[in-house]
Amino acid sequence: MPRKCELTYVAASDRHGPRWRKFYKRRLYQWPAGRGKTDKAAYDAALAAWQAKKREVDGLPEPEPPRPVEDIVADLAASYAEAAWPEALAQLQANTVTVQDRVDAFLKTREARVQSGQLSHARLESLRSHLGFFSGWIGGKYPVEAIDGPTLIRYKIHVDAACKHRTAGHRIEAVKTWMRWLHNTEAIKTLPRAFSSGELKVTKSVPTIQTFTVEQIKTLIAMASKRTRLYILLALNCGMYQGDISDIMKSEIDLVQGSITRKRSKTRREKNSPTVTYTLWPQTRDVLQEELAKEGPCALLGRGSLPLLRWVDGHKNDAVRCAWNRLVKKTGIAGTFKLLRKTSASLLADSEWPDVVNLYLGHAAASMADLHYAKAAQGRLAAALEWLRGQFGV
């Protein structure tokens, strides 16, 4: 901490935690002091907030953002002799690390993770989209070292106004992830104070869980083609999303016992992710047997023996969603394919088997006790799935 603080420290009271405060023009301004007077990060955040507030109260304009490198280059050009300029220009450009350069480098590291199975292709494309949005806003040639807290706060204001709440949150989190990587790889010396001040914090709303009614499920099953009906049954019976259906291996299916035993695709790399045995409903088993791929290890394939879910030139080809969209248009029943899994889980949560919901969803166990319980709960899951079959009239 500096020997002389610009702000006054006030210890915690019954009503408030420790805080920094400032009297200015007959008004009191206060900010959290974190863990106390020795919490430097909290003090720096409070000081930055006070300086911004002081500019606002005094009617002063926001400080100008750092100048783009091309403007600096243009000014330097005028001060150099014509003969010496090309060499100086080359040296300056070689030492400048731009936003687009570092975004490209970051994405290459994530592409390597996709190849090694540590990151999903969907997550990579999400990062590519969100960082592309940021690069377009700030300028690809903008120096990374010039990105400071006020710049990031202005960006957050921009995305809050330009995007829906959920998308805005993803855009901010992607930039924060990228900047932490810049700091870890020593492309920037420090992270902006806005990271610790809470100015970039994204408030997550509690979503309302949407589900289909039982009557809607019955209508969807009745009006679906045989292949689309299989997708619906696998989602209801086994809590599968499109990626799970595409990833089913023949080795995971036991048609004699009528079951599928596997880890959920999304969490299969997590240490405590449970291996779940789903007892198949008779109709699920029969249609699955009819639709099994003739060759290869994958249980289900699309046209041309291609995977149901695949990425081509950065674009996702999802045969399950295409089939679902055709059915939704045909029936007039609005809702995404993911609502099928949520519908089954919600029904189980309100039944006499609420304890098997996490197992049904394939959620990773939070503790070793939960992991061992998951093994013991397989029998209860089978009974719960039979009850669920009765609810849908399958």
Protein Blocks (a to p, Z undefined) as FASTA:
>chain_A
ZZbdfbdcddddfkbccdddddeehiacdddehjbjklmklmmmmmmmmmmmmmmmnopa
cddddddfklmmmmmmmmpcfklmmmmmmmmmmmpccfklmmmmmmmmmmmmmmnopacf
klmmmmmmmmmmmmmmnopklcfklpcfklmmmmmmmmmmmpcfklmmmmmmmmmmmmmm
mmmnopafbdcfklmnopmpccddddddddddfklmmmmmmmpcfklmmmmmmmmmnopa
fklmmmpcfklpcfknopaddddfklmmpmklccddddddfklmmmmmmmpcfbdjbfbd
cehhiafbdceehiacdfklmmmmmmmmmnopacdfklmmmmmmmmmmmmmklmlmmmmn
opacfbfklmmmmmmmmmmmmmmmmmmmmmnoZZ
